[in-house]
Amino acid sequence: MGLMNLLSRKFTLILAACVLLGTAFHLWTERYFLRFIPLPLAMVDSINSHSVFTPAYQDGVLKGQVGLPKHDMKTPTGLRDTLNAIRAFSPLVRANGIPSYADITFEKWLNEIRTKPLLCTDATQLLIATAWAQGLKAREWHLLPPGWPPGQGHSVAEFLNPDTGKWQVVDAQHAAIIRDRESGESLDMVEVLKRYRSGRSASIDIDYGPYTDFFTKPGNPGPTATYFFKSQLLSTPVLQLRQATWFASYAQKFLISGHFVIGYPIVFDGWKHRGQIFWTKISFLLFAISGLLLLIGGWGAWRQHSDRL
C-alpha cells in the first residue's frame, strides 16, 4: 500500500510538472492575449475609473513628432478643428493605395499616411498623439466582428476631457463626433454601448461636421453609423489601452511593456471575442494549480526527508 501511495504521489508530481511547463510555455507565447481582461457589460462603468489594478488608460511617449495644429480639444470648437486637421492630414481618395505597415517605423508611418488615405487605426493614433501633446488621457476602441478576424472591424478614439471629467468618443477617420441627438453633448463609449444594448441607438447622433456631404448620401447614414449599427460592430467592443511599440514607448515593468492590463473585451451575450483570451485564462488557472501541487509535494518530501534524519 505504501508503494502504491508513493507511485501515485510521484505520478501526480510528474503530471503537475508537465502541466506547469506546458502552461508556462503557452502563457509566454500568448502573453499578449493574457493581458486582456474580459468584462461583462454590467461592469462596463468601471473602465472609466482609473486605478492601479484596473487602469482606464496608459500614457506613452511618442517615437516621433506628428506636427498637427494644437487646437484645444477640450472645447467643442477645438475638437471639431482637431478632427478636421486630422482628416486634412491625409487624402480622402485611394489614388495611391492604402498605407503599408511592412517594416514600419514612426517616420515611415507618417510618410505613408501623408500620401495615402488614413486607415481607422491611423486616424485613431493621430488623435491619441494630439491628445497626449495637450496633456490629455486617450485610448482606443476596437469594434470587431466575432472572433477578431484579421484586418476587419473599425477603430475609434476616446479622450478624457478634464473640464467636464468625462470621456468623449470620436471617429477620427471620418471626422465624426458621437453626440446625444437631443442635447448635442458628446458621449463616451460606455454610454454608447449601453444605449446600443438597450435598443436606443436612435438617440445617438453622428456629427461628421464639414465632411457630412462627403460621407453621407440619401439613405446612407455614413460609415461611422454603418460600422456601429448596421454592421453591429458595437456587439464586440474591445478597449485597447496600449499602442504599438513602434508608435510609442512605455515604462518596462517585470519584463513587460507598460501596465500588465492592456485591454478589456466587453462581453454582451455569450463569448464572441478571440479564443486565445479565454484559453490563456484557463491556462493560467492550470499553471497556478500545478504550481501549488508541486509546492505542496516538494514541501511534503522535504519534511519526510527531515524526519528520517
Summary of the structure (lengths in Angstrom):
residues: 309
radius of gyration: 24.0
end to end distance: 23.4
largest distance: 88.9
contacts: 920
relative contact order: 0.17
helix: 47%
strand: 17%
